[in-house]
Amino acid sequence: MNATLMTLEQIRVTGLAALLEKLGPAGMIRFLQQFETGSGDYSIERHQWIDQLDIDTLIAKLQDQQSKTNVV
């Protein structure tokens, strides 16, 4: 098997099969999870919503949530 002549799909399938054979299903998943990059920029996105909250709004939201969960 010459990897330089294989399509990207063939490389992907062969690689996953090798991981599965050597690591088993759980090991393969753990290995692949190392390369999950996600998307976006958490810091920017966090500031977009958290900078809109002031302490009074936050306290009001917490009290509202508590009153909803304490209803008997």
N, CA, C and O atoms as a CHARMM CRD file, in Angstrom:
* protein
*
  288
    1    1 MET  N      0.85300  -1.18300   0.00000 PROA 1      0.00000
    2    1 MET  CA     0.00000   0.00000   0.00000 PROA 1      0.00000
    3    1 MET  C      0.89700   1.24400   0.00000 PROA 1      0.00000
    4    1 MET  O      1.65600   1.47200   0.94200 PROA 1      0.00000
    5    2 ASN  N      0.80000   2.02300  -1.04300 PROA 2      0.00000
    6    2 ASN  CA     1.61400   3.21600  -1.18700 PROA 2      0.00000
    7    2 ASN  C      0.75100   4.43200  -0.84400 PROA 2      0.00000
    8    2 ASN  O     -0.15000   4.80300  -1.59600 PROA 2      0.00000
    9    3 ALA  N      1.04300   5.03700   0.29700 PROA 3      0.00000
   10    3 ALA  CA     0.23000   6.15400   0.78200 PROA 3      0.00000
   11    3 ALA  C      0.25600   7.34600  -0.16500 PROA 3      0.00000
   12    3 ALA  O     -0.69600   8.12500  -0.19300 PROA 3      0.00000
   13    4 THR  N      1.30700   7.50100  -0.92700 PROA 4      0.00000
   14    4 THR  CA     1.37200   8.64800  -1.85000 PROA 4      0.00000
   15    4 THR  C      0.40300   8.49700  -3.01700 PROA 4      0.00000
   16    4 THR  O      0.05900   9.48300  -3.66800 PROA 4      0.00000
   17    5 LEU  N     -0.04000   7.26400  -3.28700 PROA 5      0.00000
   18    5 LEU  CA    -0.97800   7.02300  -4.38300 PROA 5      0.00000
   19    5 LEU  C     -2.42300   6.92600  -3.90000 PROA 5      0.00000
   20    5 LEU  O     -3.34200   6.84300  -4.71500 PROA 5      0.00000
   21    6 MET  N     -2.63100   6.93500  -2.59200 PROA 6      0.00000
   22    6 MET  CA    -3.97000   6.79900  -2.03200 PROA 6      0.00000
   23    6 MET  C     -4.69500   8.14500  -2.04000 PROA 6      0.00000
   24    6 MET  O     -4.07500   9.20200  -1.92900 PROA 6      0.00000
   25    7 THR  N     -6.01600   8.08000  -2.17400 PROA 7      0.00000
   26    7 THR  CA    -6.81300   9.30200  -2.05600 PROA 7      0.00000
   27    7 THR  C     -6.88300   9.70200  -0.57600 PROA 7      0.00000
   28    7 THR  O     -6.56200   8.90200   0.30300 PROA 7      0.00000
   29    8 LEU  N     -7.30300  10.93300  -0.31100 PROA 8      0.00000
   30    8 LEU  CA    -7.45000  11.36600   1.07500 PROA 8      0.00000
   31    8 LEU  C     -8.47200  10.50000   1.81300 PROA 8      0.00000
   32    8 LEU  O     -8.29700  10.20500   2.99600 PROA 8      0.00000
   33    9 GLU  N     -9.51700  10.09900   1.13400 PROA 9      0.00000
   34    9 GLU  CA   -10.52800   9.23400   1.74400 PROA 9      0.00000
   35    9 GLU  C     -9.93200   7.88000   2.11400 PROA 9      0.00000
   36    9 GLU  O    -10.21700   7.34600   3.18600 PROA 9      0.00000
   37   10 GLN  N     -9.10800   7.32600   1.23400 PROA 10     0.00000
   38   10 GLN  CA    -8.46500   6.04500   1.51900 PROA 10     0.00000
   39   10 GLN  C     -7.49900   6.18200   2.70900 PROA 10     0.00000
   40   10 GLN  O     -7.42400   5.29300   3.55800 PROA 10     0.00000
   41   11 ILE  N     -6.77600   7.28100   2.76000 PROA 11     0.00000
   42   11 ILE  CA    -5.87400   7.53400   3.89900 PROA 11     0.00000
   43   11 ILE  C     -6.67500   7.60700   5.19500 PROA 11     0.00000
   44   11 ILE  O     -6.28900   7.01400   6.20200 PROA 11     0.00000
   45   12 ARG  N     -7.79700   8.34000   5.16800 PROA 12     0.00000
   46   12 ARG  CA    -8.62700   8.51000   6.36200 PROA 12     0.00000
   47   12 ARG  C     -9.17400   7.16200   6.83900 PROA 12     0.00000
   48   12 ARG  O     -9.09300   6.84400   8.02500 PROA 12     0.00000
   49   13 VAL  N     -9.72000   6.38300   5.93200 PROA 13     0.00000
   50   13 VAL  CA   -10.30600   5.08800   6.29000 PROA 13     0.00000
   51   13 VAL  C     -9.23600   4.13600   6.82100 PROA 13     0.00000
   52   13 VAL  O     -9.45000   3.45600   7.82500 PROA 13     0.00000
   53   14 THR  N     -8.10100   4.08900   6.15700 PROA 14     0.00000
   54   14 THR  CA    -7.01300   3.20900   6.58200 PROA 14     0.00000
   55   14 THR  C     -6.46700   3.63000   7.94300 PROA 14     0.00000
   56   14 THR  O     -6.17900   2.79100   8.79600 PROA 14     0.00000
   57   15 GLY  N     -6.33200   4.93000   8.13200 PROA 15     0.00000
   58   15 GLY  CA    -5.84700   5.43600   9.41600 PROA 15     0.00000
   59   15 GLY  C     -6.79500   5.12700  10.55900 PROA 15     0.00000
   60   15 GLY  O     -6.36100   4.71300  11.63400 PROA 15     0.00000
   61   16 LEU  N     -8.08400   5.32600  10.33500 PROA 16     0.00000
   62   16 LEU  CA    -9.07200   5.01500  11.37600 PROA 16     0.00000
   63   16 LEU  C     -9.08400   3.52300  11.69500 PROA 16     0.00000
   64   16 LEU  O     -9.21100   3.13400  12.85600 PROA 16     0.00000
   65   17 ALA  N     -8.95000   2.68300  10.66000 PROA 17     0.00000
   66   17 ALA  CA    -8.90700   1.23700  10.87400 PROA 17     0.00000
   67   17 ALA  C     -7.68400   0.85100  11.71300 PROA 17     0.00000
   68   17 ALA  O     -7.77800  -0.00800  12.59000 PROA 17     0.00000
   69   18 ALA  N     -6.54500   1.48300  11.44500 PROA 18     0.00000
   70   18 ALA  CA    -5.33200   1.19200  12.20800 PROA 18     0.00000
   71   18 ALA  C     -5.48500   1.62600  13.67100 PROA 18     0.00000
   72   18 ALA  O     -5.08700   0.90500  14.58600 PROA 18     0.00000
   73   19 LEU  N     -6.06100   2.80300  13.87700 PROA 19     0.00000
   74   19 LEU  CA    -6.30100   3.26600  15.24400 PROA 19     0.00000
   75   19 LEU  C     -7.23300   2.31800  15.98000 PROA 19     0.00000
   76   19 LEU  O     -6.98500   1.97000  17.13500 PROA 19     0.00000
   77   20 LEU  N     -8.29000   1.90300  15.32600 PROA 20     0.00000
   78   20 LEU  CA    -9.25800   1.00100  15.94000 PROA 20     0.00000
   79   20 LEU  C     -8.61400  -0.33100  16.29900 PROA 20     0.00000
   80   20 LEU  O     -8.85700  -0.88000  17.37300 PROA 20     0.00000
   81   21 GLU  N     -7.79200  -0.84200  15.39300 PROA 21     0.00000
   82   21 GLU  CA    -7.12700  -2.12600  15.63000 PROA 21     0.00000
   83   21 GLU  C     -6.14500  -2.04400  16.80600 PROA 21     0.00000
   84   21 GLU  O     -6.10600  -2.93800  17.65100 PROA 21     0.00000
   85   22 LYS  N     -5.36700  -0.98400  16.85200 PROA 22     0.00000
   86   22 LYS  CA    -4.31800  -0.87700  17.87200 PROA 22     0.00000
   87   22 LYS  C     -4.82000  -0.36400  19.22200 PROA 22     0.00000
   88   22 LYS  O     -4.31900  -0.78000  20.26600 PROA 22     0.00000
   89   23 LEU  N     -5.81400   0.54400  19.20600 PROA 23     0.00000
   90   23 LEU  CA    -6.24200   1.19500  20.44200 PROA 23     0.00000
   91   23 LEU  C     -7.60700   0.73400  20.94500 PROA 23     0.00000
   92   23 LEU  O     -7.95000   0.95200  22.10700 PROA 23     0.00000
   93   24 GLY  N     -8.37600   0.10200  20.07800 PROA 24     0.00000
   94   24 GLY  CA    -9.74300  -0.25100  20.43200 PROA 24     0.00000
   95   24 GLY  C    -10.63700   0.97000  20.29100 PROA 24     0.00000
   96   24 GLY  O    -10.14800   2.08300  20.09400 PROA 24     0.00000
   97   25 PRO  N    -11.96200   0.76300  20.39300 PROA 25     0.00000
   98   25 PRO  CA   -12.89300   1.87100  20.17300 PROA 25     0.00000
   99   25 PRO  C    -12.68300   3.05300  21.12200 PROA 25     0.00000
  100   25 PRO  O    -12.62800   4.20100  20.67900 PROA 25     0.00000
  101   26 ALA  N    -12.56700   2.78100  22.41000 PROA 26     0.00000
  102   26 ALA  CA   -12.42000   3.87800  23.38100 PROA 26     0.00000
  103   26 ALA  C    -11.09800   4.61100  23.18900 PROA 26     0.00000
  104   26 ALA  O    -11.05700   5.83900  23.26900 PROA 26     0.00000
  105   27 GLY  N    -10.02600   3.88300  22.93900 PROA 27     0.00000
  106   27 GLY  CA    -8.72800   4.50800  22.71900 PROA 27     0.00000
  107   27 GLY  C     -8.70500   5.34800  21.45200 PROA 27     0.00000
  108   27 GLY  O     -8.10800   6.42400  21.41600 PROA 27     0.00000
  109   28 MET  N     -9.36200   4.84400  20.41600 PROA 28     0.00000
  110   28 MET  CA    -9.42900   5.59800  19.16300 PROA 28     0.00000
  111   28 MET  C    -10.15700   6.91900  19.37500 PROA 28     0.00000
  112   28 MET  O     -9.71800   7.96200  18.89300 PROA 28     0.00000
  113   29 ILE  N    -11.26600   6.86800  20.09400 PROA 29     0.00000
  114   29 ILE  CA   -12.02600   8.09400  20.35300 PROA 29     0.00000
  115   29 ILE  C    -11.19500   9.06900  21.17100 PROA 29     0.00000
  116   29 ILE  O    -11.15500  10.26000  20.86200 PROA 29     0.00000
  117   30 ARG  N    -10.53300   8.58000  22.20900 PROA 30     0.00000
  118   30 ARG  CA    -9.69800   9.46900  23.03600 PROA 30     0.00000
  119   30 ARG  C     -8.58700  10.10200  22.21400 PROA 30     0.00000
  120   30 ARG  O     -8.27600  11.28100  22.38700 PROA 30     0.00000
  121   31 PHE  N     -7.99000   9.32400  21.32100 PROA 31     0.00000
  122   31 PHE  CA    -6.93600   9.86100  20.46900 PROA 31     0.00000
  123   31 PHE  C     -7.48100  10.95100  19.55300 PROA 31     0.00000
  124   31 PHE  O     -6.87700  12.01600  19.42900 PROA 31     0.00000
  125   32 LEU  N     -8.61800  10.69200  18.91100 PROA 32     0.00000
  126   32 LEU  CA    -9.19300  11.66300  17.98700 PROA 32     0.00000
  127   32 LEU  C     -9.65500  12.92900  18.69300 PROA 32     0.00000
  128   32 LEU  O     -9.61900  14.00900  18.10200 PROA 32     0.00000
  129   33 GLN  N    -10.08900  12.82000  19.94300 PROA 33     0.00000
  130   33 GLN  CA   -10.54300  13.99100  20.68700 PROA 33     0.00000
  131   33 GLN  C     -9.41600  14.98400  20.94300 PROA 33     0.00000
  132   33 GLN  O     -9.67500  16.16400  21.18000 PROA 33     0.00000
  133   34 GLN  N     -8.18900  14.52900  20.89800 PROA 34     0.00000
  134   34 GLN  CA    -7.05600  15.43000  21.09400 PROA 34     0.00000
  135   34 GLN  C     -6.95500  16.47300  19.98500 PROA 34     0.00000
  136   34 GLN  O     -6.35100  17.52900  20.17500 PROA 34     0.00000
  137   35 PHE  N     -7.53400  16.18400  18.85100 PROA 35     0.00000
  138   35 PHE  CA    -7.37900  17.04200  17.68300 PROA 35     0.00000
  139   35 PHE  C     -8.63300  17.84200  17.37000 PROA 35     0.00000
  140   35 PHE  O     -8.69700  18.50200  16.33300 PROA 35     0.00000
  141   36 GLU  N     -9.62800  17.79700  18.24300 PROA 36     0.00000
  142   36 GLU  CA   -10.84400  18.59100  18.05700 PROA 36     0.00000
  143   36 GLU  C    -10.50100  20.03500  18.37200 PROA 36     0.00000
  144   36 GLU  O    -10.18800  20.37000  19.51500 PROA 36     0.00000
  145   37 THR  N    -10.56000  20.87400  17.37800 PROA 37     0.00000
  146   37 THR  CA   -10.14600  22.25500  17.57200 PROA 37     0.00000
  147   37 THR  C    -11.29900  23.18300  17.90400 PROA 37     0.00000
  148   37 THR  O    -11.08200  24.29700  18.38200 PROA 37     0.00000
  149   38 GLY  N    -12.51900  22.73800  17.65700 PROA 38     0.00000
  150   38 GLY  CA   -13.65000  23.62900  17.90800 PROA 38     0.00000
  151   38 GLY  C    -13.66100  24.75700  16.88700 PROA 38     0.00000
  152   38 GLY  O    -12.99400  24.69000  15.85400 PROA 38     0.00000
  153   39 SER  N    -14.42700  25.79000  17.19500 PROA 39     0.00000
  154   39 SER  CA   -14.48000  26.91400  16.28000 PROA 39     0.00000
  155   39 SER  C    -14.74800  28.18000  17.06100 PROA 39     0.00000
  156   39 SER  O    -15.21200  28.13300  18.20000 PROA 39     0.00000
  157   40 GLY  N    -14.45900  29.29600  16.45500 PROA 40     0.00000
  158   40 GLY  CA   -14.70500  30.57900  17.09800 PROA 40     0.00000
  159   40 GLY  C    -13.58700  30.95800  18.06000 PROA 40     0.00000
  160   40 GLY  O    -12.56100  30.28500  18.16200 PROA 40     0.00000
  161   41 ASP  N    -13.82400  32.05300  18.75400 PROA 41     0.00000
  162   41 ASP  CA   -12.87400  32.56300  19.73200 PROA 41     0.00000
  163   41 ASP  C    -13.62100  32.74800  21.04500 PROA 41     0.00000
  164   41 ASP  O    -14.37500  33.70700  21.21200 PROA 41     0.00000
  165   42 TYR  N    -13.40500  31.81900  21.97700 PROA 42     0.00000
  166   42 TYR  CA   -14.14800  31.81500  23.22700 PROA 42     0.00000
  167   42 TYR  C    -14.01600  33.14100  23.96800 PROA 42     0.00000
  168   42 TYR  O    -15.00400  33.64400  24.50400 PROA 42     0.00000
  169   43 SER  N    -12.83700  33.70700  24.00700 PROA 43     0.00000
  170   43 SER  CA   -12.63600  34.95200  24.75900 PROA 43     0.00000
  171   43 SER  C    -13.49000  36.08500  24.21100 PROA 43     0.00000
  172   43 SER  O    -14.11700  36.81800  24.97500 PROA 43     0.00000
  173   44 ILE  N    -13.51400  36.22800  22.90900 PROA 44     0.00000
  174   44 ILE  CA   -14.32300  37.29000  22.29200 PROA 44     0.00000
  175   44 ILE  C    -15.80300  37.01900  22.51900 PROA 44     0.00000
  176   44 ILE  O    -16.55000  37.92100  22.89700 PROA 44     0.00000
  177   45 GLU  N    -16.23300  35.77000  22.28900 PROA 45     0.00000
  178   45 GLU  CA   -17.64300  35.42900  22.44500 PROA 45     0.00000
  179   45 GLU  C    -18.10300  35.60900  23.89200 PROA 45     0.00000
  180   45 GLU  O    -19.22100  36.06000  24.13900 PROA 45     0.00000
  181   46 ARG  N    -17.25000  35.26000  24.83400 PROA 46     0.00000
  182   46 ARG  CA   -17.59100  35.40800  26.25200 PROA 46     0.00000
  183   46 ARG  C    -17.81600  36.88100  26.59300 PROA 46     0.00000
  184   46 ARG  O    -18.77700  37.22400  27.28200 PROA 46     0.00000
  185   47 HSD  N    -16.94600  37.72900  26.11900 PROA 47     0.00000
  186   47 HSD  CA   -17.08700  39.15900  26.39500 PROA 47     0.00000
  187   47 HSD  C    -18.34200  39.75300  25.75000 PROA 47     0.00000
  188   47 HSD  O    -18.91400  40.71300  26.26500 PROA 47     0.00000
  189   48 GLN  N    -18.76100  39.18300  24.63300 PROA 48     0.00000
  190   48 GLN  CA   -19.95700  39.69300  23.95500 PROA 48     0.00000
  191   48 GLN  C    -21.19500  39.54700  24.82500 PROA 48     0.00000
  192   48 GLN  O    -22.08700  40.39500  24.77800 PROA 48     0.00000
  193   49 TRP  N    -21.26200  38.47400  25.62300 PROA 49     0.00000
  194   49 TRP  CA   -22.46100  38.33700  26.45600 PROA 49     0.00000
  195   49 TRP  C    -22.21900  38.76100  27.89500 PROA 49     0.00000
  196   49 TRP  O    -23.13200  39.29300  28.52700 PROA 49     0.00000
  197   50 ILE  N    -21.04900  38.55200  28.42600 PROA 50     0.00000
  198   50 ILE  CA   -20.83200  38.84500  29.84400 PROA 50     0.00000
  199   50 ILE  C    -20.65400  40.33700  30.10800 PROA 50     0.00000
  200   50 ILE  O    -20.99500  40.81700  31.18900 PROA 50     0.00000
  201   51 ASP  N    -20.12900  41.06800  29.13900 PROA 51     0.00000
  202   51 ASP  CA   -19.94800  42.51000  29.33000 PROA 51     0.00000
  203   51 ASP  C    -21.27500  43.25600  29.37300 PROA 51     0.00000
  204   51 ASP  O    -21.33600  44.40800  29.80100 PROA 51     0.00000
  205   52 GLN  N    -22.33800  42.58800  28.92400 PROA 52     0.00000
  206   52 GLN  CA   -23.65400  43.21700  28.94400 PROA 52     0.00000
  207   52 GLN  C    -24.32500  43.11100  30.31700 PROA 52     0.00000
  208   52 GLN  O    -25.32900  43.77700  30.56800 PROA 52     0.00000
  209   53 LEU  N    -23.78000  42.28600  31.19300 PROA 53     0.00000
  210   53 LEU  CA   -24.38700  42.07300  32.50600 PROA 53     0.00000
  211   53 LEU  C    -23.74600  42.97300  33.56000 PROA 53     0.00000
  212   53 LEU  O    -22.52200  43.06700  33.65000 PROA 53     0.00000
  213   54 ASP  N    -24.57300  43.62200  34.34300 PROA 54     0.00000
  214   54 ASP  CA   -24.05600  44.31900  35.51600 PROA 54     0.00000
  215   54 ASP  C    -24.49000  43.50800  36.74000 PROA 54     0.00000
  216   54 ASP  O    -25.30400  42.59300  36.61600 PROA 54     0.00000
  217   55 ILE  N    -23.97200  43.82500  37.87900 PROA 55     0.00000
  218   55 ILE  CA   -24.22100  43.03200  39.08100 PROA 55     0.00000
  219   55 ILE  C    -25.70100  43.02000  39.45900 PROA 55     0.00000
  220   55 ILE  O    -26.21200  41.99400  39.90600 PROA 55     0.00000
  221   56 ASP  N    -26.39100  44.13600  39.28700 PROA 56     0.00000
  222   56 ASP  CA   -27.81200  44.18700  39.63000 PROA 56     0.00000
  223   56 ASP  C    -28.63800  43.26100  38.73000 PROA 56     0.00000
  224   56 ASP  O    -29.54900  42.57800  39.19700 PROA 56     0.00000
  225   57 THR  N    -28.31100  43.24800  37.44800 PROA 57     0.00000
  226   57 THR  CA   -29.01600  42.36700  36.51500 PROA 57     0.00000
  227   57 THR  C    -28.74200  40.90600  36.86600 PROA 57     0.00000
  228   57 THR  O    -29.65100  40.07600  36.84500 PROA 57     0.00000
  229   58 LEU  N    -27.50600  40.60300  37.18300 PROA 58     0.00000
  230   58 LEU  CA   -27.13200  39.23900  37.54300 PROA 58     0.00000
  231   58 LEU  C    -27.87700  38.78100  38.79500 PROA 58     0.00000
  232   58 LEU  O    -28.40000  37.66700  38.82600 PROA 58     0.00000
  233   59 ILE  N    -27.93100  39.62100  39.82400 PROA 59     0.00000
  234   59 ILE  CA   -28.63900  39.28200  41.06200 PROA 59     0.00000
  235   59 ILE  C    -30.12300  39.08200  40.77600 PROA 59     0.00000
  236   59 ILE  O    -30.72600  38.14000  41.29100 PROA 59     0.00000
  237   60 ALA  N    -30.71800  39.94600  39.97100 PROA 60     0.00000
  238   60 ALA  CA   -32.13200  39.81800  39.63500 PROA 60     0.00000
  239   60 ALA  C    -32.40400  38.50100  38.90400 PROA 60     0.00000
  240   60 ALA  O    -33.41000  37.84200  39.16500 PROA 60     0.00000
  241   61 LYS  N    -31.51700  38.12300  38.00100 PROA 61     0.00000
  242   61 LYS  CA   -31.69600  36.86400  37.27400 PROA 61     0.00000
  243   61 LYS  C    -31.56700  35.67300  38.21400 PROA 61     0.00000
  244   61 LYS  O    -32.32600  34.71100  38.09800 PROA 61     0.00000
  245   62 LEU  N    -30.62400  35.72700  39.13400 PROA 62     0.00000
  246   62 LEU  CA   -30.46400  34.64400  40.11100 PROA 62     0.00000
  247   62 LEU  C    -31.68800  34.52900  41.01400 PROA 62     0.00000
  248   62 LEU  O    -32.16200  33.42400  41.27800 PROA 62     0.00000
  249   63 GLN  N    -32.19400  35.64600  41.48300 PROA 63     0.00000
  250   63 GLN  CA   -33.36900  35.63300  42.34100 PROA 63     0.00000
  251   63 GLN  C    -34.58500  35.10600  41.57600 PROA 63     0.00000
  252   63 GLN  O    -35.37800  34.34100  42.12500 PROA 63     0.00000
  253   64 ASP  N    -34.73200  35.50200  40.34000 PROA 64     0.00000
  254   64 ASP  CA   -35.83700  35.02800  39.52300 PROA 64     0.00000
  255   64 ASP  C    -35.75900  33.51700  39.34400 PROA 64     0.00000
  256   64 ASP  O    -36.76700  32.81800  39.45200 PROA 64     0.00000
  257   65 GLN  N    -34.55500  33.01700  39.06800 PROA 65     0.00000
  258   65 GLN  CA   -34.36500  31.57800  38.88300 PROA 65     0.00000
  259   65 GLN  C    -34.65400  30.83000  40.18000 PROA 65     0.00000
  260   65 GLN  O    -35.27800  29.77000  40.14900 PROA 65     0.00000
  261   66 GLN  N    -34.21400  31.36100  41.31600 PROA 66     0.00000
  262   66 GLN  CA   -34.48900  30.73700  42.61300 PROA 66     0.00000
  263   66 GLN  C    -35.97800  30.68800  42.89000 PROA 66     0.00000
  264   66 GLN  O    -36.48000  29.67200  43.37200 PROA 66     0.00000
  265   67 SER  N    -36.69000  31.75100  42.60100 PROA 67     0.00000
  266   67 SER  CA   -38.12500  31.78400  42.87100 PROA 67     0.00000
  267   67 SER  C    -38.87100  30.75300  41.99400 PROA 67     0.00000
  268   67 SER  O    -39.88500  30.19800  42.41600 PROA 67     0.00000
  269   68 LYS  N    -38.37500  30.51100  40.80600 PROA 68     0.00000
  270   68 LYS  CA   -38.99400  29.53000  39.91800 PROA 68     0.00000
  271   68 LYS  C    -38.74700  28.09700  40.41000 PROA 68     0.00000
  272   68 LYS  O    -39.61300  27.23400  40.26500 PROA 68     0.00000
  273   69 THR  N    -37.58100  27.85000  40.98500 PROA 69     0.00000
  274   69 THR  CA   -37.26400  26.50100  41.43700 PROA 69     0.00000
  275   69 THR  C    -37.79700  26.20200  42.82700 PROA 69     0.00000
  276   69 THR  O    -37.91800  25.03500  43.19900 PROA 69     0.00000
  277   70 ASN  N    -38.12200  27.24000  43.61100 PROA 70     0.00000
  278   70 ASN  CA   -38.62800  27.03700  44.97100 PROA 70     0.00000
  279   70 ASN  C    -40.14700  27.00800  45.04900 PROA 70     0.00000
  280   70 ASN  O    -40.70300  26.91300  46.14300 PROA 70     0.00000
  281   71 VAL  N    -40.81900  27.08800  43.92500 PROA 71     0.00000
  282   71 VAL  CA   -42.28100  27.05000  43.92000 PROA 71     0.00000
  283   71 VAL  C    -42.73700  25.65500  44.28900 PROA 71     0.00000
  284   71 VAL  O    -42.28300  24.66600  43.71400 PROA 71     0.00000
  285   72 VAL  N    -43.65100  25.58300  45.26900 PROA 72     0.00000
  286   72 VAL  CA   -44.12500  24.27800  45.72400 PROA 72     0.00000
  287   72 VAL  C    -45.51800  24.02600  45.22700 PROA 72     0.00000
  288   72 VAL  O    -46.09200  22.97300  45.50700 PROA 72     0.00000
